[in-house]
Amino acid sequence: MRPLLKITLVTISILALSSALAQEATKKPTIKLFKKASPLSKNAKTHNWTSFLGPTHNAVSTESKILFQWPKEGPGLVWRMEKGNGYSSPAISGEHLVYFHRVNNSEVVVCLNPETGAFRWQLPYPTTYKDRFGYSNGPRTSPVIEGDRVFTFGAQGKLKALELRTGKVLWARDLHKEFKVKTGFFGVAATPLVTENGLIINLGAPKANMVCLDKSNGKTKWSTGDKWGASYASPVPATLHGKKRLLIFAGGESTPPHGGLICLDPKNGQIDSRFSWRSKSTESVNAANPIVIGNKVFITASYKTGGALLSFSEDLKIIKADWTTKNFGAHFNTPVHHKGYLYGFDGRHIRTSELVCFRVTDGKEMWRETLTWKDTITRNGGTQEIEMNPARGTLLKVGERFLCLGEFGHLISLDLSDKGPKVISRKKLFFAPETWSVPVLSRGLLYVSQHSQSRDSKTPALYCYDLRGK
């Protein structure tokens, strides 16, 4: 074969493969409806879930009439959508659910009806992101909905504002390219925050660590430089001593390692104060969101770092630690505050993670539990009984109770108090590692993201479960 002909055939093959991958990304996702959701109780309190960790940015739901006691078969499965790669969770507003994932070489924003899973629209666009540690190459952030638009921030720093009803691109910016941001250990993982002042991005550029964009056109309103680079924690709004502020738990890849909590003014990006808190290990990140408790803030990180309860002076210029502990280091999932106690998973590794309770006033550890149980899995054509636990699980507070999603796909309902945990119900939804996203609750329906293959299915999925009570 002549060299020129050989090159031509290779080029044709590459073009054909690229075309096939592009077509795959534009296909409608496979969605299966299993049953109609139960009627919503007329007395039920409900809310939209428009951003990461919910309407109050702290994994706390105010919904009522929720089922915590499930039959043997578990909560009813309403619908299932086959998904691509990524660690996103959905955002929901009214009759629109927006999900963000990766199919082949495209990041894809897809919109469904949250109650039936019916397809509305999707927007694919190209990406070349590759995780250097071999984890998923898909997006890590969650969509953010405000009014008639939705914002997404991809793993390579591509930001898009879309019309919620149609998916039309209203404006877009390639922030990493514009600001020359060096890709961190795991790409972009901080979900943007919508405030009355604009769209806040934990960017990590040398002269624009945090930026505020105009929501209507994407233009930069202000930027703030800081030596602490972008982390994997999302910006959190707070009112401290009567002043509206932004909290950024910064600190990703850096040599020497540095990072911590930054308190700044959302109007102009001016930094009030900083508190150093990050692992001494270079290959680590700050990933759990700050937790606002009145005028105090709790921060936590893994890799031998631990947690700290912080107090602010009235002018917000000074931050001091009320107490610190090495024994509450959340790897990436944000703990939850409830009635004067902090609950969350301490531990870097699957085998060493434990559910813990700490008293807010003095940092006293009240208890720690592994919540183990026996489970049966299929392996090598047969069944095998193994010991399971939630590992590095996630917590969602619903009213006075909790939902816990285990790292391998087990859903647990709990009563948590300073006296210890009490399991109400437990169900294996699927058996798949890297189930790391906090479940989403809106209008009595629970949405669970499966991020890797299970033993039952080769395709990860987004699931909708019925938790509506009477």
C-alpha positions, 0 to 999 in steps of 0.5 A: 500500500502506498504511504499516501493511501495509508495516511488517507485511510487512517484519516478517514477512519479517524473522521469516521470514529469522531463522527460516530462519537459525536452522533452518540453524544447527540442521541437521546438518553435511554430512559425507562419509566417504571411506575407513576409517582404517588400523588403528592400529599396536599399537606406536604411541604416541598421545595425546588433543588436548584443548586448543589446541596440544595436551596440552603447549600447545606444538605438540609431539606425542609420537605415533609410527608416523606417515607422513611420506613420502606417495604422489603423491596425498598422505595419505589423506582419511578424512572431510570436514565442511563448516563455517561461519566461524571460525578454530578447531581441534578438541579430541579426547578418546577417541571425541569430537571437538569443533569450534567454528564459526559458521553464519549468526547462531549460534556452533555447538559440534559433536561428531563421532566423530574416526575416522569423522566420525559426527555425535554432537550440536551446540549452536547459540546466537545471536551478533552479532559482526562483525569490524571489519576484514572477517575471519571473524565466527566463533569464534577459540578452540578447545574445551577438554576435561577429563574429561566436559566441554568448554568453549568461549569465543566471539568475543563473550565467551560462555563455556559448559561442556557435557557432553561426551557429550550437549552439555547446557549445565552452566553458562554466562556472558557474561563480556564483558557481565558485566565490561564488556569492550570488544571488541578488534580481532578479538574473543576469540581466547585459548583458556581454560586448564584447571588444577588450580586452575580455568579460566583466562581471558585476559579483558582487563577493567579490573579483571579482566584474568585470571580463574579460574573454578570448573570445576564451576559457573563461579563466579569464584575470583579475578580480577587487574586489570592495565593490559595488556589481553587479547591473542590469545595463550592462557594457558600453564602453566609450572614455573619454578624449581620453582614452578607458574605461569601465563604470560599474553602480554598486550597487545591494543588500547590507546592508547598501545599496551602489553603484554607477558609476565605471570607469576602464581600460579595459586592466587590470581592474584597477579602475580609479575613483568611484562616489557614487549614489544609493538609500538609500532603501535596496531593490532597484537596479541600473538598467539603463545603464550609458549614455555617452555624450562626456566626460560626463556621465549621470546616473539615478536610482529610489527609490528617487535617481534621476539623475546626470550628471558627469564630469571627470578630464583629468586623470580620477581620479576625478568624480564630478557632474555638476548637480543632480536632484531628478526628473529624476529617471529611474526605469530600462529603459535607457534614450536616449540623442538627440541633447543636451537633455535627454529623458526618463521615470521618476518614480518608479510606473506605475501610477506615471511614466512620459516621461520627457525632461532635458537639458544636459547643466544645468539639467533644466527640459523642460517638462514632459508628461503622454501621455494618451489615451483611449483604449478598452479592453475585460474584463469579456466577455465584452468590457471596455474603460480605460485610458492608458499611456506608464507607465515605457516605453522604448525609441529607437531613430531612426534617428531623431525620436523615437519609444516608447514601452509602458509597456502594449504593445503599440507601439508609434512613436514620434517626441521629442524636447525641446518643447514637444512630438508629437505623430505620430502613436500609435498601441496596439500590444497586452495587457500584463504587464511587456513589459519591453525590448527595441524593437530591430531594424535591417534591417527595421524589429522591434522585440518586446518581450512580457513577460507575458500573454495577454488577447488575448493569454495565451502564451507570444511571440517574434514578428517581425514587418515590418517597411520597407519604400521605 
